[in-house]
Amino acid sequence: MGLRINDDIPNLEVTTDQGVLKLHDWIGDSWAILFSHPKDFTPVCTTEFGAVAQLADEWEKRGTKVMGISVDGVEDHKKWKGDIEKTSGAKAGFPIIADEDLTVAKAFDMLPAEYVLPDGRTPADSATVRVVFIIGPDKKLKLSMTYPMTIGRNFAEVLRALDALQTSARENVATPANWTLGQDVIVPVAVSDADAIKKYGKIDTVLPYLRKAKLPG
């Protein structure tokens, strides 16, 4: 069975283009995002990794580390980063796991346990290795998104989801559809009207079970 929301992620020792790292030690007290792809030197993933590189300042503002995952080797990762930086105009300063033996892919349930890579493989052989995982400082999985091989991931949405997760964890609230920073949040059902008004100043009761409020500050 694969990882579910609030499961602890496995504390694997991984080889990256920046050395050997233990996942829990690397995360430390930060939030973290792991994002994977089926093969280096592929068109869609080159644009995706470029998008991640361009968002370096945004990840840092949110106390979030990012790490790529590929089933190719370290030397390929280092060479590929040249293409990523050339096309994106941004430094790809994040590590990329060289998951050649599929340890990470299988532990995170991106590929079947018995799966092996064929000689002369194509990206289609590891197409399911296209997932985004957002992990909290408690080392628990908070969110995952899986994409088909042909569809580039929207990292603006990953950033929005990260904002929502961090706000929910910090403020004990929920967020409505399409929520972005600064917009009203949803007051938890377990909080009384009196307590909500005390905390937020006022609330907007849309439905008895749907109450919105603006976060202080």
trRosetta pair geometry for C-beta under 8 A, 3 or more apart (Angstrom, degrees):
i j d omega theta_ij theta_ji phi_ij phi_ji
1 4 7.7 -16 150 -32 109 104
1 109 7.5 -38 143 -92 31 145
2 108 7.3 33 -154 160 94 42
2 109 2.8 -136 -112 78 98 173
3 7 4.7 -151 -156 70 79 139
3 9 6.7 13 -124 -105 150 68
3 108 6.0 -34 -2 -147 127 60
3 109 6.0 -164 4 16 73 119
3 133 7.8 31 83 -124 147 129
3 141 5.1 112 154 -23 124 161
3 144 7.3 122 89 -44 108 148
4 7 5.0 101 55 -25 65 117
4 141 7.1 154 98 73 26 132
5 141 6.0 -121 -121 104 35 94
5 142 6.8 37 -146 -153 85 23
5 143 7.2 25 -109 -81 101 39
5 144 7.9 -138 -74 5 75 93
6 140 5.1 -1 -146 176 42 130
6 141 6.7 -72 -9 65 16 72
6 142 7.6 60 -67 -96 55 48
7 140 6.5 151 76 -151 26 79
7 141 5.3 8 57 24 80 114
8 139 5.5 25 -147 116 83 102
8 140 5.7 -55 -89 -95 48 67
8 141 7.9 153 -139 -8 4 80
9 23 6.4 -101 115 134 118 143
9 24 7.9 173 79 -73 95 80
9 108 7.5 3 -146 -99 97 95
9 133 7.4 102 -100 159 134 144
9 135 5.7 -34 -18 -119 142 135
9 139 5.7 -122 36 174 89 79
9 140 7.2 168 -15 -124 78 18
9 141 5.8 113 -63 -55 92 87
10 23 7.2 77 97 41 59 148
10 107 4.7 -76 29 174 152 131
10 108 7.6 -124 22 -63 110 70
11 22 6.1 15 174 179 89 98
11 23 5.5 -153 -141 57 45 97
11 24 4.3 -22 -121 -15 106 118
11 139 7.5 -7 -77 -163 92 143
12 22 7.4 -176 96 -146 33 57
12 23 5.3 51 49 -13 70 121
12 103 6.4 151 -151 133 139 115
12 104 6.1 -175 85 -92 166 81
12 107 6.1 154 -59 55 135 170
13 20 6.3 13 176 179 97 103
13 21 7.3 174 -153 89 56 33
13 22 5.2 -31 -97 -94 71 72
13 23 7.9 -125 -77 -11 26 76
14 20 7.1 170 86 -152 37 59
14 21 5.6 -21 61 64 86 82
14 22 7.8 141 15 -103 73 23
14 23 6.5 65 -3 -58 116 88
14 97 4.7 -43 172 -127 134 112
14 98 7.9 149 172 43 86 59
14 99 7.3 -32 -145 -81 109 82
14 103 7.8 -166 -103 83 81 120
14 104 6.2 36 -106 -64 123 127
15 19 7.9 -98 -147 155 58 25
15 20 5.5 -30 -100 -98 63 75
15 74 6.5 -78 146 -61 106 116
15 97 7.0 98 73 -155 49 66
15 98 5.0 -47 100 53 98 103
16 19 6.3 -1 63 57 87 38
16 20 7.4 157 21 -94 75 24
16 21 5.8 3 6 9 123 114
16 67 7.3 -76 -109 -154 144 111
16 74 7.2 109 151 -110 23 97
16 77 7.6 -108 -172 116 60 170
16 95 3.9 26 166 178 149 119
16 96 5.9 146 -153 70 91 36
16 97 5.2 -54 -90 -92 86 45
16 98 6.5 165 -110 -3 29 81
17 74 5.1 152 -95 -153 65 80
17 77 4.2 -134 -58 105 129 130
17 78 5.2 165 -147 -63 126 79
17 81 7.3 174 128 -30 169 135
17 95 6.1 180 50 -148 76 70
17 96 5.3 29 3 48 113 88
17 98 7.1 111 -50 -41 69 105
18 21 7.5 28 87 -38 95 122
18 95 4.2 -97 23 -98 119 106
19 95 7.9 -76 42 -118 64 135
21 25 6.9 -150 -174 76 75 102
21 26 4.5 45 173 -64 125 127
21 95 6.8 105 -6 102 147 172
22 25 4.1 63 73 17 104 113
22 26 6.5 179 79 -16 48 87
23 26 5.7 -58 -145 36 28 111
23 27 6.4 26 159 -17 65 105
23 139 8.0 107 122 -139 99 105
24 27 5.8 -53 -148 36 31 109
24 139 5.4 0 -119 -108 93 138
25 28 6.8 22 178 -65 37 72
26 32 7.5 85 112 -112 93 145
26 65 6.8 -155 151 121 89 159
26 67 7.2 41 142 -56 145 147
27 30 5.8 -141 -177 62 58 85
27 31 8.0 -46 -159 178 97 11
27 32 4.5 -79 -116 -32 97 141
27 65 6.6 -156 -118 47 50 131
27 135 6.3 -73 -118 109 141 127
27 137 7.0 170 152 -128 106 46
27 139 6.1 139 78 -94 155 79
28 65 8.0 89 33 -14 98 142
28 137 7.6 -39 108 -141 52 87
29 137 5.1 17 -168 -148 46 124
30 63 5.3 -154 -135 159 81 82
30 64 6.2 147 171 -113 105 27
30 65 5.0 80 111 -10 149 100
30 137 6.2 160 69 -96 14 89
31 62 6.6 -47 49 136 133 97
31 63 6.0 92 17 102 92 83
31 64 4.3 -34 81 -104 102 85
31 65 7.4 174 89 22 50 66
31 134 7.1 -6 178 -173 108 88
31 135 6.9 156 -167 84 60 56
31 136 6.1 -35 -115 -126 79 40
31 137 6.2 -59 -68 -46 53 75
31 162 6.8 124 139 -154 151 106
31 165 7.8 127 -135 102 141 123
31 166 6.7 -70 -55 -82 154 108
32 64 6.5 168 -87 -162 25 72
32 65 4.8 -18 -111 65 82 90
32 66 7.3 161 -162 -86 62 32
32 67 7.0 -2 -172 8 107 105
32 134 7.6 158 87 -157 49 46
32 135 4.5 -16 65 62 96 106
33 59 7.5 -106 21 -125 124 118
33 64 6.2 38 -11 170 100 117
33 65 7.4 -169 27 93 67 47
33 66 4.7 -15 66 -111 101 79
33 67 7.4 168 88 28 55 62
33 132 6.6 -16 -168 -168 101 91
33 133 6.9 158 -155 82 50 55
33 134 5.5 -18 -101 -102 80 66
33 135 7.3 -177 -80 19 30 79
33 158 6.8 75 -140 173 147 125
33 162 7.2 -54 -66 -85 123 129
34 66 7.9 163 -83 -159 28 55
34 67 5.4 -22 -108 72 71 93
34 68 7.8 131 -160 -117 59 13
34 69 5.9 38 180 -26 100 119
34 108 7.7 -123 104 -108 147 161
34 131 8.0 16 106 100 93 89
34 132 7.4 159 85 -156 53 43
34 133 4.4 2 55 53 98 107
34 135 7.0 41 -4 -11 99 119
35 48 7.4 -144 148 151 135 121
35 52 6.7 -161 48 -81 149 145
35 66 7.0 -8 8 -166 108 101
35 67 7.7 159 25 84 66 45
35 68 5.9 -38 74 -112 80 62
35 69 7.0 -174 90 18 31 86
35 131 7.5 -154 -139 96 48 45
35 132 4.9 -3 -106 -108 88 76
35 133 7.6 -162 -71 25 47 65
35 153 7.3 -139 -154 56 127 167
35 158 7.8 -13 -82 -124 130 160
36 68 7.1 128 -99 -171 38 61
36 69 3.8 -32 -102 69 90 109
36 70 7.0 164 -155 -72 70 45
36 105 7.3 130 -156 -99 154 85
36 110 6.4 -31 85 -123 165 163
36 129 4.8 -97 144 167 126 81
36 130 6.1 -138 93 -103 85 24
36 131 5.4 18 38 45 114 72
36 132 7.9 -157 18 -72 71 40
37 40 7.9 104 96 -73 120 42
37 42 6.9 -168 162 53 123 128
37 45 3.9 85 -153 -123 152 137
37 48 6.9 161 -80 68 130 139
37 49 7.5 -69 -18 -48 150 106
37 68 7.1 -20 9 -167 103 106
37 69 7.4 154 19 79 59 64
37 70 5.7 -17 65 -96 85 89
37 129 6.7 31 113 114 11 93
37 130 6.0 42 -115 -103 47 78
38 42 6.9 29 70 -6 89 166
38 45 7.4 -150 37 -48 68 143
38 70 7.8 29 110 -139 10 78
38 71 7.2 -21 -164 23 43 111
38 123 4.1 97 105 -160 128 82
38 124 7.6 68 166 -47 157 14
38 125 7.6 141 -173 64 117 59
38 126 4.3 157 -147 91 86 88
38 127 5.3 -11 -85 -96 149 36
38 128 7.9 96 -89 36 106 33
38 129 5.1 132 -90 61 61 99
38 130 6.3 -33 -35 -54 90 96
38 149 6.2 -11 -4 -118 143 109
39 42 5.0 94 80 -35 91 126
39 45 7.4 166 67 22 54 153
39 70 6.9 99 -123 -159 16 108
39 71 7.2 -40 -87 55 59 91
39 72 6.2 88 -149 -43 56 117
39 121 7.7 -166 -89 111 128 103
39 122 7.5 -78 -36 171 161 38
39 123 4.2 -113 14 -91 126 84
39 126 6.7 128 -49 57 85 116
40 45 7.7 -114 -119 99 30 138
40 70 5.7 63 -52 -179 84 158
40 72 4.4 -72 -4 37 112 163
40 76 4.6 159 46 150 161 114
40 77 6.4 -129 -93 -82 139 49
40 79 7.8 85 159 73 142 92
40 80 4.3 -114 -164 -66 113 151
41 46 7.4 27 -135 -64 25 116
41 76 7.3 -90 -15 -171 107 104
41 80 5.6 -119 -53 -106 70 105
41 83 6.9 94 -108 23 69 162
42 45 4.7 54 75 28 102 111
42 46 6.6 -172 81 -22 46 89
42 123 5.3 78 -102 -77 147 145
43 46 5.8 -58 -149 27 26 112
43 47 7.0 18 159 -12 62 102
44 47 6.1 -63 -163 36 33 106
44 48 6.4 30 146 -19 68 110
44 149 7.2 143 43 166 152 59
44 150 6.8 -175 -63 -150 154 28
44 151 7.6 72 -152 74 145 13
44 152 5.0 -151 -161 -79 95 83
45 48 5.2 -52 -143 37 40 115
45 49 6.1 37 160 -17 72 102
46 49 6.2 -53 -143 39 27 105
46 50 6.4 33 152 -21 60 109
46 80 7.5 -129 -102 -174 91 98
46 83 5.8 -58 -137 126 125 114
46 84 5.9 -146 -154 -91 73 70
46 87 6.0 58 152 42 111 155
47 50 5.5 -56 -151 37 32 117
47 51 6.5 38 151 -24 65 101
47 87 7.1 -87 -92 130 60 137
47 88 7.9 142 -139 -76 44 97
47 152 5.8 -34 88 -124 122 139
48 51 5.6 -50 -152 30 33 112
48 52 6.7 33 150 -17 64 101
48 152 5.7 -166 -68 -152 96 88
48 153 5.4 62 -127 39 122 98
48 155 7.2 136 -155 -42 73 117
49 52 5.5 -47 -150 34 38 114
49 53 6.4 43 149 -21 65 103
49 68 6.3 11 -113 -92 110 145
49 80 8.0 48 70 139 165 111
49 84 4.7 -59 106 -126 116 132
49 88 7.7 -118 103 -35 66 145
49 92 6.2 19 157 -121 105 130
50 53 5.5 -52 -149 35 34 114
50 54 6.4 35 153 -21 66 105
50 84 5.2 -164 -71 -165 75 75
50 85 7.9 179 -111 -77 85 23
50 87 5.4 -81 -86 94 149 98
50 88 2.9 -175 -157 -70 101 123
50 90 6.7 122 -164 44 68 106
50 92 7.7 -68 -97 -76 46 107
51 54 5.7 -53 -148 34 32 113
51 55 6.6 23 154 -14 63 110
51 88 7.2 -136 -45 -121 33 127
51 153 7.8 -160 67 82 146 86
51 155 4.6 156 134 19 123 140
52 55 5.9 -66 -153 40 31 107
52 66 5.8 -171 -173 152 119 157
52 68 7.5 153 75 -68 165 103
52 92 7.7 58 87 -129 98 85
52 94 6.7 -58 137 19 122 146
52 155 6.1 -154 -75 -119 64 157
53 56 6.2 -7 -173 -43 43 104
53 84 6.3 131 -22 151 146 112
53 85 6.9 -141 -177 -94 167 65
53 88 5.2 103 68 110 125 156
53 90 3.9 153 129 102 103 114
53 91 6.3 -167 -166 84 114 32
53 92 4.5 -66 -91 -89 127 64
53 93 7.3 121 -132 11 86 69
53 94 7.5 -135 -90 10 69 103
54 88 5.6 -130 -48 180 101 115
54 89 7.5 48 -93 71 101 82
54 90 4.5 -169 -80 -20 58 160
55 58 4.5 -52 -172 43 84 118
55 59 5.9 89 126 -27 91 92
55 155 6.1 -135 -20 138 151 130
55 159 6.5 -135 -153 -74 144 129
56 59 6.0 -54 -151 33 31 109
56 60 6.4 28 154 -17 64 108
56 90 6.7 -179 -8 177 116 123
56 91 7.2 10 -44 69 159 85
56 93 6.4 64 -121 34 136 117
56 94 8.0 -156 -106 -38 94 98
57 60 5.7 -57 -150 38 33 113
57 61 6.4 40 152 -26 66 103
58 61 5.7 -46 -148 29 33 115
58 62 6.7 15 158 -4 62 110
58 159 5.9 -14 147 -130 140 132
59 62 6.1 -75 -156 47 30 101
59 64 4.6 -106 -164 80 77 97
59 65 7.2 93 165 -102 122 15
59 66 5.5 -74 -129 -22 156 113
60 63 7.6 38 -174 -71 34 28
60 64 7.6 -106 -65 48 19 67
62 159 8.0 -179 -19 -149 156 80
62 162 6.0 61 163 138 160 126
62 163 7.2 -99 -111 -82 135 66
62 166 6.4 -140 -161 -38 104 163
64 162 6.3 -7 -82 -164 161 143
65 94 7.6 140 180 -128 71 102
66 94 4.6 -47 90 -118 90 151
67 94 5.8 -155 -95 172 40 108
67 95 5.2 -10 -129 72 92 88
67 96 7.1 162 -175 -97 67 32
67 97 6.5 59 158 -28 111 95
68 77 7.9 163 86 -138 126 117
68 94 6.3 111 -11 111 89 115
68 95 7.2 -150 36 109 76 46
68 96 3.8 -20 74 -113 111 84
68 97 6.8 -153 99 18 56 71
69 96 7.1 -172 -72 -164 17 68
69 97 4.5 -5 -116 50 67 116
69 99 5.6 23 -171 -14 91 133
69 104 5.7 -134 -144 114 129 143
69 105 7.3 155 155 -70 129 77
69 129 7.0 -121 112 179 108 110
70 76 7.8 -119 113 98 142 117
70 77 6.6 166 47 -86 135 101
70 96 5.8 10 9 171 108 114
70 97 6.8 164 29 78 56 66
70 98 6.9 -19 74 -112 85 44
70 99 6.5 171 86 28 31 91
70 129 7.8 113 -129 133 40 136
71 99 5.0 -57 -97 84 57 88
71 100 6.1 109 -176 -105 62 35
71 102 6.3 11 -121 -82 116 73
71 105 6.5 -3 -76 -36 109 142
71 117 6.5 157 155 -70 140 147
71 126 5.3 -123 19 -139 147 171
71 129 6.3 127 -25 32 112 176
72 76 4.3 -76 153 81 125 147
72 77 6.6 158 97 -51 104 77
72 80 7.9 90 89 -22 149 143
72 98 6.7 -75 100 -136 48 79
72 100 7.1 15 -173 -86 11 84
73 76 5.1 98 61 11 71 103
73 77 7.1 -125 109 -8 40 91
73 98 5.0 41 -145 -154 36 128
73 100 5.7 23 -80 -68 76 128
74 77 5.5 -55 -151 32 33 115
74 78 6.5 32 155 -20 67 103
74 98 4.6 -64 -55 -51 67 151
75 78 5.7 -50 -149 33 34 112
75 79 6.5 30 154 -14 65 106
76 79 5.8 -59 -148 41 32 108
76 80 5.9 32 155 -22 68 111
76 98 8.0 125 49 -118 96 106
77 80 5.7 -58 -143 38 27 111
77 81 6.5 37 156 -30 62 101
77 96 4.4 -171 -146 76 131 130
77 98 6.2 -109 -21 -76 133 95
78 81 5.9 -47 -155 21 29 115
78 82 7.9 37 146 -22 54 93
79 82 6.0 -46 -174 17 42 114
79 83 7.7 34 140 -9 66 99
80 83 5.6 -52 -162 35 50 110
80 84 6.3 51 142 -22 75 103
81 84 5.2 -49 -144 36 41 117
81 85 6.1 37 158 -17 70 105
81 92 4.6 -142 -147 66 98 135
81 96 7.7 -159 -66 -3 107 134
82 85 6.1 -58 -146 40 26 106
82 86 6.2 29 154 -22 63 110
83 86 5.6 -55 -144 36 30 114
83 87 6.2 16 163 -9 66 110
84 87 6.5 -67 -148 42 23 99
84 88 5.9 -6 167 5 64 121
84 92 4.7 41 103 -49 134 143
85 88 6.3 -66 -127 51 25 95
85 89 7.5 94 180 -82 55 6
85 90 6.6 -123 -131 77 66 39
85 91 6.0 18 -118 -112 117 38
85 92 5.5 -113 -61 -5 90 95
88 92 7.6 97 49 -59 140 93
97 104 5.8 35 139 -8 154 164
99 102 6.0 72 152 -100 98 27
99 103 6.3 -136 -151 45 88 71
99 104 4.4 -90 -113 36 132 111
99 105 5.6 126 146 -23 144 95
99 129 8.0 -172 78 -147 140 145
102 105 4.5 -61 -157 50 75 117
102 106 5.3 70 141 -23 94 103
102 111 5.9 -65 -162 62 124 143
102 115 6.5 -142 -177 89 164 98
102 116 7.7 -142 6 -114 149 41
102 117 7.0 168 -49 -28 122 102
103 106 6.4 -65 -149 40 21 103
103 107 6.1 17 158 -17 62 114
104 107 5.7 -58 -139 40 29 109
104 108 6.0 8 166 0 67 113
104 110 7.9 12 121 24 71 127
105 108 6.5 -70 -144 49 20 96
105 110 4.3 -89 -160 68 73 113
105 111 4.5 26 143 11 115 112
105 115 8.0 -76 115 75 124 130
105 126 7.4 -65 -131 -156 159 112
105 129 5.2 -46 -122 -103 120 115
106 109 7.3 31 -174 -80 34 31
106 110 7.3 -85 -62 47 25 73
106 111 5.7 -57 -78 69 67 89
106 112 7.6 -16 -119 109 91 23
106 113 5.5 93 -158 -113 118 53
106 115 7.2 -172 -86 43 104 101
108 131 7.1 -170 136 76 125 147
108 133 6.8 -91 -154 -53 134 149
110 128 5.6 161 173 123 71 93
110 129 4.8 73 151 -106 133 64
110 131 5.6 -131 -104 3 111 132
111 115 4.4 -97 159 49 111 153
111 126 6.8 -42 -83 -138 132 80
111 128 5.8 143 -85 76 66 120
111 129 6.4 -16 -46 -62 105 94
112 115 4.5 117 63 -37 83 103
117 121 5.1 -55 -178 -48 97 153
117 125 6.1 95 -141 135 77 132
117 126 6.6 -15 -105 -57 107 114
118 121 5.1 132 66 -79 74 88
118 125 6.0 -128 30 -131 97 148
121 125 4.1 -89 -158 38 108 154
121 126 6.9 51 159 -14 140 98
122 125 5.7 120 56 -9 59 96
123 126 6.7 -81 -161 55 44 79
123 127 6.3 78 143 -83 75 75
123 149 6.2 131 136 -153 115 134
124 127 5.2 -6 -145 -46 40 118
124 149 6.9 -64 -100 -41 58 174
126 129 4.7 -10 160 12 97 121
127 130 6.7 -31 173 -9 54 117
127 148 7.4 1 167 -163 114 60
127 149 4.3 -63 -146 -56 104 125
128 146 7.8 -11 -163 -160 72 120
130 146 6.6 96 91 -161 75 65
130 147 4.9 -87 134 68 116 82
130 148 7.1 42 75 162 147 6
130 149 6.2 -178 -29 -89 153 54
130 153 7.8 -170 175 -50 98 114
131 144 5.9 -7 -177 -170 110 103
131 145 6.8 157 -158 80 60 47
131 146 4.9 -22 -103 -98 85 75
131 147 7.6 176 -88 17 36 72
132 143 7.8 -10 111 114 94 92
132 144 6.6 163 83 -153 57 51
132 145 4.5 3 49 51 105 97
132 146 8.0 -153 22 -68 67 35
132 147 7.8 46 -10 -10 96 107
132 153 6.4 126 -43 -150 127 151
132 158 5.8 -107 -176 -109 157 122
133 141 6.1 -66 -162 -131 105 99
133 143 7.5 157 -156 86 41 55
133 144 5.2 -10 -102 -103 67 88
134 141 7.6 99 75 -162 52 59
134 142 4.9 -62 103 68 95 103
134 143 4.3 15 42 52 114 97
134 144 7.5 -154 20 -71 70 44
134 158 7.4 170 -65 -162 115 86
134 161 6.6 -155 -26 117 157 113
134 162 6.0 -161 -131 -92 139 81
134 165 6.2 168 132 1 143 169
135 139 6.5 -2 175 -146 116 34
135 140 6.9 162 -155 78 74 30
135 141 5.9 -44 -102 -101 77 46
135 142 6.3 160 -114 6 21 92
136 139 7.2 -61 78 3 70 17
136 140 5.3 -5 43 56 110 82
136 142 5.0 99 -37 -48 96 123
136 165 7.5 -137 -81 158 97 122
136 169 6.9 153 -125 -98 130 159
141 144 6.5 -8 -177 -42 121 105
142 165 5.2 78 153 -150 141 140
143 161 5.8 -153 126 160 170 130
143 165 6.3 -114 -16 -74 126 138
145 153 7.3 116 109 -136 128 115
145 158 7.4 -121 25 -92 145 89
145 161 7.9 173 -38 -1 129 171
147 151 5.2 -129 -175 80 108 102
147 152 7.9 -8 166 160 154 7
147 153 5.4 -133 -26 -78 160 88
148 151 5.2 69 61 13 86 106
153 157 7.9 -122 172 54 77 110
153 158 7.0 38 155 -38 116 122
154 157 4.2 57 101 7 109 113
154 158 7.1 168 99 -13 59 81
155 158 4.7 -38 -144 32 53 119
155 159 6.3 59 152 -21 68 96
156 159 5.6 -50 -150 36 33 113
156 160 6.4 36 148 -20 64 105
157 160 5.4 -49 -143 36 36 114
157 161 6.2 37 155 -19 66 103
158 161 5.8 -53 -147 37 29 110
158 162 6.4 34 151 -21 62 105
159 162 5.6 -52 -149 34 31 115
159 163 6.6 36 151 -20 63 102
160 163 5.6 -51 -153 33 33 113
160 164 6.5 31 150 -18 65 105
160 179 7.6 148 179 86 105 63
160 180 6.0 -62 -131 -104 106 79
161 164 5.6 -54 -149 37 35 112
161 165 6.2 36 153 -20 67 105
162 165 5.7 -53 -145 37 31 111
162 166 6.2 26 158 -15 65 108
163 166 6.0 -60 -146 40 26 106
163 167 6.1 23 157 -17 64 111
163 180 7.1 35 92 -152 152 53
163 181 5.2 -91 -173 -57 142 98
164 167 5.8 -57 -143 39 28 109
164 168 6.1 29 158 -20 64 109
164 175 4.4 -108 -141 32 106 155
164 179 5.9 103 -98 84 114 119
165 168 5.8 -55 -144 37 27 111
165 169 6.3 23 158 -16 63 109
166 169 5.9 -56 -145 39 29 109
166 170 6.0 21 159 -14 65 114
167 170 5.9 -61 -140 42 27 106
167 171 5.6 -15 175 17 67 118
167 173 6.8 -45 140 61 92 107
167 175 6.6 75 82 -60 127 124
167 181 7.5 180 -60 -106 138 75
167 185 6.9 -149 145 -96 126 135
167 215 7.5 -106 -160 -60 113 157
168 171 6.9 -70 -123 54 16 84
168 172 7.4 53 -180 -113 52 13
168 173 5.9 -116 -119 72 58 59
168 174 6.2 36 -118 -106 112 36
168 175 6.4 -96 -63 -15 104 98
171 185 6.9 71 104 88 143 177
171 215 6.0 -60 -126 -119 157 124
172 188 6.5 -54 150 -18 86 136
173 185 4.1 41 147 149 145 138
173 186 6.2 146 177 67 90 55
173 187 6.7 -49 -130 -102 96 34
173 188 6.5 -134 -121 -34 44 86
173 213 7.9 -120 -125 59 138 103
173 215 7.4 -124 2 -82 159 105
174 185 6.7 147 73 178 41 90
174 186 4.1 -33 75 68 95 116
174 188 6.5 117 -12 -82 98 69
175 179 3.8 -125 173 51 110 165
175 185 5.6 -58 -96 -130 65 81
175 186 6.5 -169 -88 10 13 97
176 179 5.2 123 60 -57 62 108
176 183 7.8 -96 47 126 103 125
176 184 7.5 23 8 91 123 85
176 185 7.7 179 -7 -144 82 35
176 186 5.7 121 -52 -45 81 111
176 212 7.3 -22 -32 -102 131 116
179 183 5.4 -152 -148 74 74 130
179 185 7.3 64 -145 -104 145 62
180 183 5.6 84 58 -4 61 120
184 204 7.0 -17 -158 29 158 128
184 212 4.2 50 148 172 133 114
184 213 6.2 152 -157 72 95 18
184 214 5.4 -65 -103 -76 76 64
185 212 6.9 158 79 -152 30 71
185 213 6.3 -30 62 65 78 72
185 214 7.7 120 15 -117 78 22
185 215 6.0 53 2 -48 125 97
186 210 6.9 -60 -136 -151 109 67
186 211 7.0 108 -160 72 63 53
186 212 6.0 -46 -98 -99 52 66
187 191 5.4 -104 173 68 99 128
187 196 4.8 22 -146 -125 149 134
187 200 7.3 -97 -86 -14 117 149
187 203 6.0 -18 -24 -131 150 130
187 211 4.3 -34 43 91 118 107
187 212 7.0 -163 -7 -98 88 13
187 213 5.4 64 -56 0 106 117
188 191 4.9 94 68 -4 85 102
189 209 6.0 -5 -107 -149 112 82
191 195 5.2 -123 -171 88 86 119
191 196 5.0 104 132 -65 117 93
191 199 7.7 -51 -170 18 140 142
192 195 4.6 90 56 11 85 101
192 196 6.7 -149 93 -7 42 88
193 196 5.6 -59 -145 38 29 112
193 197 6.2 28 158 -18 66 106
193 203 6.7 -134 -144 45 75 144
193 205 7.6 -12 -113 -74 116 125
193 211 7.5 -155 -103 -117 77 162
194 197 6.0 -54 -147 36 27 108
194 198 6.4 30 152 -20 62 108
195 198 5.5 -53 -148 36 33 116
195 199 6.3 25 155 -15 66 109
196 199 5.9 -61 -148 40 30 106
196 200 5.8 -15 170 18 69 115
196 203 4.9 27 129 -57 125 142
196 211 6.5 15 177 129 169 144
196 213 6.3 -157 178 -50 104 149
197 200 6.6 -70 -122 57 23 82
197 201 6.9 -54 -168 123 58 11
197 202 6.2 18 -131 -106 83 33
197 203 6.0 -94 -76 -5 71 101
199 213 7.8 64 93 146 96 162
199 216 7.6 -114 163 -27 67 118
200 203 6.0 85 75 -70 135 80
200 213 3.8 -20 -168 -178 165 138
200 214 6.5 133 -168 57 107 54
200 215 7.4 -71 -120 -106 96 28
200 216 6.8 -144 -123 -46 50 84
201 213 7.9 143 48 -160 73 109
201 214 7.8 -29 48 61 115 94
201 216 7.4 125 -18 -87 110 90
202 213 7.1 172 93 -127 48 91
203 211 4.9 9 171 178 126 112
203 212 6.9 149 -166 73 73 38
203 213 4.8 -47 -110 -76 75 103
204 211 6.7 155 76 -162 48 60
204 212 4.5 -19 60 62 105 93
204 213 7.0 176 15 -74 77 49
205 208 7.1 20 -174 -97 111 33
205 210 7.7 115 -165 85 49 59
205 211 5.1 -22 -103 -107 62 91
206 210 4.4 -50 69 105 108 109
206 211 6.9 -174 18 -93 77 33
206 212 6.3 49 -20 -5 114 104
207 210 4.0 51 43 30 96 102
